[in-house]
Amino acid sequence: PPPSPPPPPPQESRRNILLYVGGGAAAVAGLAAVFTRGSSSGDAAGLTAQDKATIDVLRDEAGFRRSYDGHVLLLSRNGEAVECRLDAKMPGTVLLRDKEGFVYFITFNNVQQIDLTDDYVVMALFGDGAWEDTMQRLTAKDEAGNLVDVKLDQDAFRDIISVLE
């Protein structure tokens, strides 16, 4: 029999480009930090404005944004940004805060450690949009013992260690 044909050449997907640019930026930033002994420039080292714009477009297509201070904002089906962060004491749990300040949570039973600094992890966990169907509103008891929805401003949400303990 004749030999099998060679495999097709790999095609660059938008996800691969994001991973390549993000990994390269992280490497450059890490080397810059080592060589400058911690001095910061305020920008991602080695990235042009066009590179940053391309990354932002790719993130939008993946259903999330990242603020310049590193916070992850998931994009809901109706286009509203929902802030996302980890619960530090509950493995596999992320906390979400909508624009009105209501707090939600999602627990991933099959994932114990989540690295929200990695765009690929954010895309893998939230890229399909199913998070909107699985998030649960966080409730707590008030002074009278009634269940009420938890509502936090942005600073309080970012400062809490854990709300599920």
C-alpha positions in Angstrom: 0.0 0.0 0.0 1.1 3.6 -0.6 2.4 5.6 2.4 -0.2 7.7 4.2 -0.2 11.4 3.3 1.6 13.8 5.6 -0.5 15.6 8.2 -1.8 19.0 7.3 0.3 22.0 8.6 -1.0 23.4 11.9 -3.3 26.3 11.7 -3.0 29.3 14.0 -6.2 29.8 15.9 -7.1 33.0 17.7 -6.7 31.2 21.0 -3.2 30.1 20.1 -2.3 33.7 19.2 -3.6 34.9 22.6 -1.6 32.2 24.4 1.5 33.0 22.4 1.3 36.7 23.0 0.3 36.3 26.6 3.1 33.9 27.4 5.6 36.0 25.6 4.4 39.1 27.5 4.7 37.2 30.8 8.2 36.0 30.0 9.3 39.5 29.0 7.7 41.0 32.0 9.4 38.5 34.3 12.8 39.1 32.8 12.3 42.8 33.0 11.4 42.5 36.7 14.5 40.4 37.4 16.8 42.8 35.6 15.3 45.9 37.0 15.0 44.5 40.5 11.4 45.2 41.0 11.0 48.6 39.4 7.8 48.9 37.5 7.0 50.8 34.4 3.2 50.6 34.7 2.8 48.9 31.3 3.1 45.4 30.1 6.8 45.2 29.0 7.4 44.5 25.4 3.8 45.0 24.2 2.8 47.7 21.8 -0.5 49.5 21.9 -1.6 47.4 18.9 -0.6 44.2 20.8 -2.7 45.2 23.8 -5.7 46.1 21.5 -5.4 42.7 19.8 -5.3 40.9 23.2 -8.4 42.9 24.3 -10.3 41.9 21.2 -9.4 38.2 21.7 -10.5 38.4 25.3 -13.8 40.0 24.3 -14.4 37.2 21.8 -13.7 34.7 24.6 -16.3 36.4 26.8 -14.2 38.2 29.3 -12.1 41.3 29.9 -9.2 42.0 32.2 -8.8 45.3 33.8 -5.4 46.8 33.7 -4.9 46.0 37.4 -5.5 42.3 36.6 -9.1 41.8 37.7 -11.2 39.5 35.6 -14.6 40.8 34.3 -16.8 38.1 32.7 -19.2 39.3 30.0 -22.7 38.1 30.4 -25.0 37.2 27.5 -26.4 40.7 27.5 -23.0 42.2 27.5 -22.8 43.4 31.1 -19.5 42.9 33.0 -19.5 40.7 36.1 -16.4 40.9 38.3 -14.9 37.5 39.2 -12.5 36.6 42.0 -11.5 33.6 44.0 -12.8 32.7 47.5 -9.5 32.2 49.3 -10.8 29.6 51.8 -13.1 27.5 49.6 -11.1 25.5 47.0 -12.7 25.6 43.5 -15.0 28.5 44.4 -15.2 31.8 42.5 -17.2 34.8 43.6 -19.0 37.0 41.2 -20.4 40.5 41.6 -22.8 42.1 39.2 -23.1 45.8 38.4 -25.8 46.3 41.1 -23.5 44.8 43.7 -25.2 41.4 44.3 -22.7 38.6 45.0 -22.9 35.2 43.5 -20.8 32.0 43.7 -19.9 29.0 41.6 -18.1 26.0 43.0 -16.3 23.7 40.6 -16.2 20.3 42.2 -13.6 18.9 39.8 -11.2 21.8 40.1 -9.4 22.7 43.4 -7.1 25.4 42.3 -8.1 28.1 39.8 -5.6 30.5 38.4 -7.5 33.6 37.2 -4.3 35.2 36.1 -4.1 32.8 33.2 -6.3 33.8 30.2 -6.5 30.2 29.0 -7.9 29.0 32.4 -10.5 31.8 32.3 -11.5 30.9 28.8 -11.7 27.2 29.7 -13.9 27.8 32.7 -16.1 30.6 31.5 -15.8 30.8 27.7 -18.9 28.8 26.9 -21.1 31.1 28.9 -22.6 28.3 31.0 -21.4 30.1 34.2 -24.6 32.3 34.0 -26.7 29.2 34.4 -24.7 27.7 37.3 -24.1 30.8 39.4 -26.0 31.0 42.7 -26.9 34.2 44.5 -25.2 34.4 47.9 -27.5 34.9 50.8 -27.0 35.5 54.5 -29.1 35.9 57.6 -29.7 39.5 58.9 -30.1 40.5 62.5 -33.7 39.3 62.5 -32.7 35.9 61.2 -34.2 36.5 57.7 -32.4 35.4 54.6 -31.3 38.4 52.5 -29.2 38.7 49.3 -25.6 39.7 49.9 -24.7 43.0 48.3 -21.2 44.6 48.4 -19.6 47.6 46.9 -16.5 47.0 44.7 -13.9 47.7 47.4 -15.6 45.4 49.9 -15.9 42.7 47.3 -12.2 42.9 46.4 -11.1 43.0 50.1 -13.0 40.0 51.4 -11.1 36.8 52.0 -14.0 34.4 52.1 -17.8 34.7 52.3 -18.7 31.1 52.2 -16.9 29.9 55.3 
